[in-house]
């Protein structure tokens, strides 16, 4: 590495998703609407869980935490992407880039562990129903959620301490709408082959471990459901189907970006948009539409709001 050619990089240029002004105006409108839907959908789930006494159970406590995580997962990158659609020069400072990397991996890894916790909750509810209230106490649920946040923080810090010390000397263009590790490592003034392997192993350890644990949990649950009564099995299967759908739409893009990268630019951009925008958008819709208790909570809240409005 030639130290004479190195320079301190103060900012990076983001190439974004579109190039023509008409396309960027369209994308601005679409993603602004999607982001507002993400915020409203996830906030609705959190508010209903807090206000409705019938949703004060471990499953909905974890669901509210998932909505909170999803809201921030999208907020790490989407607002910057939306505002950049209206800018000719799409740049991000070095500090801003490192912040995006840190929070994106912090929240994503935390969500992976949280999904495992939710699978464990369903395992206890279906396979050990008589001990459910004892095992999944509020204290235990709080501890498990704290574990998810701690695991996400440790994973993200292990990535950041490596990335922030790397020498960057240009080019400084990132062919995406946000900073991410596989894209930033391409800009370092050194052979990044071993670094890429290290990062893939780090990401793979979290993603694959969580994914395997989820597969084991839901396989055991589905085998147990087969031996249950038809009514109980139908309800359990409906709940597990929603959970499995969320797991698939979140993990598949992450695996193909970080664990088994395809290195196809347009596909990488699509997968990044999918897990940072569409996953947080779909999660509340999946749980709300497929969950009878949540639908009833929406009706009760609407009825309460209409009665309050009439009385005032």
Long-range contacts (C-beta under 8 A, 24 or more apart in sequence): 1-167, 1-189, 1-190, 2-189, 5-169, 5-189, 6-167, 6-168, 6-169, 6-189, 7-169, 7-170, 9-94, 9-168, 9-169, 9-170, 9-172, 9-187, 10-93, 10-94, 11-91, 11-92, 11-93, 11-94, 11-97, 11-172, 12-91, 12-92, 12-94, 12-97, 12-172, 12-173, 12-174, 12-179, 12-184, 12-187, 13-89, 13-90, 13-91, 13-172, 13-173, 13-174, 14-84, 14-90, 14-91, 14-92, 14-174, 14-176, 14-177, 14-178, 14-179, 15-90, 15-173, 15-174, 15-175, 15-176, 16-81, 16-84, 16-85, 16-90, 16-176, 16-177, 17-81, 17-177, 17-269, 17-273, 18-85, 24-85, 24-86, 25-85, 27-85, 28-82, 28-85, 28-86, 31-78, 31-81, 31-82, 31-85, 31-277, 32-82, 34-78, 34-277, 34-278, 34-281, 35-74, 35-78, 35-79, 35-82, 35-277, 37-281, 38-70, 38-71, 38-74, 38-78, 38-277, 38-280, 38-281, 39-71, 41-67, 41-281, 41-284, 41-285, 41-288, 42-67, 42-68, 42-70, 42-71, 42-280, 42-283, 42-284, 43-67, 43-71, 44-284, 44-288, 44-298, 45-284, 45-287, 45-288, 45-294, 48-294, 48-297, 48-298, 48-301, 51-301, 52-297, 52-300, 52-301, 54-293, 54-296, 54-297, 55-293, 55-294, 55-297, 58-121, 58-132, 58-136, 58-138, 58-141, 59-118, 59-121, 59-122, 59-125, 59-239, 60-293, 60-294, 61-138, 61-141, 62-114, 62-117, 62-118, 62-121, 62-141, 62-145, 63-118, 63-287, 65-114, 65-145, 65-148, 66-111, 66-114, 66-115, 66-118, 66-246, 66-283, 67-283, 67-284, 69-107, 69-110, 69-111, 69-114, 70-111, 70-279, 70-280, 70-283, 70-284, 71-280, 72-103, 72-107, 73-104, 73-107, 73-108, 73-111, 73-276, 73-279, 73-280, 74-276, 74-277, 74-280, 74-281, 76-100, 76-103, 76-104, 76-107, 76-178, 76-276, 77-104, 77-177, 77-178, 77-276, 78-276, 78-277, 80-177, 80-178, 81-177, 81-178, 84-177, 92-178, 92-179, 94-168, 96-179, 97-179, 97-184, 98-160, 98-163, 98-164, 98-179, 100-178, 100-179, 100-180, 101-156, 101-159, 101-160, 101-163, 101-179, 101-180, 101-181, 101-184, 102-156, 102-157, 102-159, 102-160, 103-156, 104-178, 104-180, 104-276, 105-152, 105-155, 105-156, 105-159, 105-160, 105-181, 105-203, 106-152, 106-153, 106-155, 106-156, 107-152, 108-152, 108-254, 108-275, 109-151, 109-152, 109-155, 109-156, 109-206, 110-148, 110-149, 110-151, 110-152, 110-153, 111-148, 111-152, 111-250, 112-152, 112-206, 112-207, 112-210, 112-211, 112-250, 112-251, 112-254, 113-147, 113-148, 113-151, 113-152, 113-206, 113-210, 114-145, 114-148, 115-210, 115-214, 115-243, 115-246, 115-247, 115-250, 116-210, 116-213, 116-214, 116-217, 117-144, 117-145, 117-147, 117-148, 118-243, 119-213, 119-214, 119-217, 119-218, 119-221, 119-243, 119-247, 120-144, 120-217, 122-217, 122-218, 122-221, 122-236, 122-239, 122-240, 122-243, 123-217, 123-220, 123-221, 126-221, 126-224, 126-225, 126-228, 126-236, 126-240, 127-220, 127-221, 127-224, 151-206, 155-202, 155-206, 158-202, 159-199, 159-202, 159-203, 162-195, 162-198, 162-199, 166-190, 166-195, 175-265, 176-268, 176-269, 176-272, 177-269, 177-272, 177-273, 178-272, 178-276, 180-257, 180-272, 181-258, 182-257, 182-258, 182-261, 182-268, 199-258, 200-258, 200-259, 200-261, 203-254, 203-258, 203-259, 204-258, 204-259, 207-251, 207-254, 207-255, 207-258, 207-259, 208-255, 208-259, 210-251, 211-247, 211-251, 211-255, 214-247, 214-251, 218-243, 218-244, 218-247, 238-290, 239-290, 239-291, 241-290, 242-286, 242-287, 242-290, 242-291, 245-286, 246-279, 246-282, 246-283, 246-286, 246-287, 249-274, 249-275, 249-278, 249-279, 249-282, 250-275, 250-279, 253-279
